[in-house]
Amino acid sequence: MEMLSIFYSWLFPTILILSVSCLFIYTLCPTNSPHPPSPQKLPIIGNLHQLQGKSRHKTLWKLSQKHGPVMLLHFGSKPFLVISSSSMAKEVLKTHDHLLCTRPIFQGTKRLTYNYLDIAFSPHDDHWREMRKVLVSEFLGPKRAKLFSHVTKMEISDMIQSLSLHPSNTAVNLDNKFLALTNAIIGKVAFGKSYREEPFKGASLKEMIDEAMVMLGDSFGDNFPIFGWILDEIGGRNRRIEVCFNNIDDYIQRILNEHIDNIAEETNDSEKDFVHALLELRSNKNTCDGSQLTKDDMKALILDVFLGGIDSTVVTMVWAMSEIVKNSRVMQKLQAEIRRCVGTKPELDGSDITKMTYLKMVLKETLRLHPPAPLLIPHECISHCQIGGYDVFPGTGVFINAWAIAREPDTWGLNPTEFYPERFETLEVDYVAKHFEMVPFGGGRRTCPGYNSALGTIEFTLANLLYWFDWEVPDGVKNENLNMEEDGSLVVRKKTPLCLVPIKKYWQDLK
């Protein structure tokens, strides 16, 4: 936003002159095309002046209350459609999915994803389809399921043991615990080990992920192609992107080097990690279309694992535990279910989780109120279509406001902002497929491919934490007064770390 202030001060006189001229011309050129409603825009900057602040999803929701669930905005010269209702989301993600499934081009995203070789941000084309097949087959599919289950159980057991040794009546930073846990699980399945604690010449993994999430957004150069790059250069954004890319690339290259150096060692198929599989595919030219994976292809897929597999999972765990602890009634009810399902067994297993219906409601309610990305990664129109009866033309970006959709009174009642998991006892709403009342993982061709694995990890983690411990907010603060402020742009996390006191080791009462 600092760069935006610089931009305003430089160009205000020009904008003022052009505003009068263009508004005059616009009144002389009426159109009969059914364009979506739009707030009044200014020449050159479009509607950017109405989007100040980090909580863009909330700003867009407020604008949609006036202009409707299908709203047209201009970020500089780039038109974006903003979708704020489940019925319109269905049109985008199902009815016209084949026309709206590609992604807009952002310069920061292009650089960080090795020129759009990844899955999350790349345009919809043959290469994207091939890379998605590789990720699903070699990382998310049955080949890795047994390893995922074993590693998850082992790492959560280690975390519980660590918490049991924590000094009594002192708070634990669960942000750090969840990051270490998720990084260990993803690291061991994808890379053979966790790299989080090892010394590295650049930024830490968390710092790299946080900076990448900022740099993946739009810039002046994206919104003002003719001259915006000058402001990006002067403001230092281009240099930040380059530093961020170099840190990530060095980190990923080290992972690849270690695997390449040890590639001659024999490894059982059940013990092979994701990078082993990528190197084999590269040497055998064994992708579905017979092409050979390049080194940058592999790096882009590893980046997807880091950004998609770690950050959003940690954020959801933090929000879930925050809501559970803040709402004592929910915590007590959930603990009763978990402890009833597990009984006096020395440890939890997967069969226990399947019986925990209230746990699944709690997680759904968490993802409803706190979707990791409140504004889904934008889509872009490929060919002319109509959404809600309005014309949408090629090149138009499409933002789906998942945060706003999950607060529609028509679906969620008169108390849509209340954390009330029991609402799912009567509402047949799921994360994907035919349901668009909540879309935390997107939908259609661009549905997050790893959401099932993430949900399994989150459920198993929460069940263990609430089985073995009761939790309180430190320093005498009442649970209901827990700070729930948001922070972030692309991924929205809890602003302050979640520090809680584990006050009871439940296994003492099971003897």
Sequence and secondary structure as in RCSB ss.txt:
>XXXX:A:sequence
MEMLSIFYSWLFPTILILSVSCLFIYTLCPTNSPHPPSPQKLPIIGNLHQLQGKSRHKTLWKLSQKHGPVMLLHF
GSKPFLVISSSSMAKEVLKTHDHLLCTRPIFQGTKRLTYNYLDIAFSPHDDHWREMRKVLVSEFLGPKRAKLFSH
VTKMEISDMIQSLSLHPSNTAVNLDNKFLALTNAIIGKVAFGKSYREEPFKGASLKEMIDEAMVMLGDSFGDNFP
IFGWILDEIGGRNRRIEVCFNNIDDYIQRILNEHIDNIAEETNDSEKDFVHALLELRSNKNTCDGSQLTKDDMKA
LILDVFLGGIDSTVVTMVWAMSEIVKNSRVMQKLQAEIRRCVGTKPELDGSDITKMTYLKMVLKETLRLHPPAPL
LIPHECISHCQIGGYDVFPGTGVFINAWAIAREPDTWGLNPTEFYPERFETLEVDYVAKHFEMVPFGGGRRTCPG
YNSALGTIEFTLANLLYWFDWEVPDGVKNENLNMEEDGSLVVRKKTPLCLVPIKKYWQDLK
>XXXX:A:secstr
 HHHHHHHHHHHHHHHHHHHHHHHHHHHS   S        BTTTBTGGG  SS HHHHHHHHHHHH SEEEEEE
TTEEEEEE SHHHHHIIIIITGGGS B    HHHHHHTTTT SSSSS SSHHHHHHHHHHIIIIISHHHHHHHHH
HHHHHHHHHHHHHHTS TT  EEHHHHHHHHHHHHHHHHHHSS  TTS  SS  HHHHHHHHHHHTS  HHHH T
TTHHHHHHHHTHHHHHHHHHHHHHHHHHHHHHHHHHTTTS   GGG  HHHHHHHHHHHT STTS    HHHHHH
HHHHHHIIIIIHHHHHHHHHHHHHHH HHHHHHHHHHHHHHHTT SS  HHHHHT HHHHHHHHHHHHH  SSSB
   EE SS EEETTEEE TT EEEEBHHHHTT HHHH S TTS  GGGGGT    SSTT  S  TT  GGGS TT
HHHHHHHHHHHHHHHHHH  EE STT  GGG    EE SSS EESS  EEEE   GGGGT 
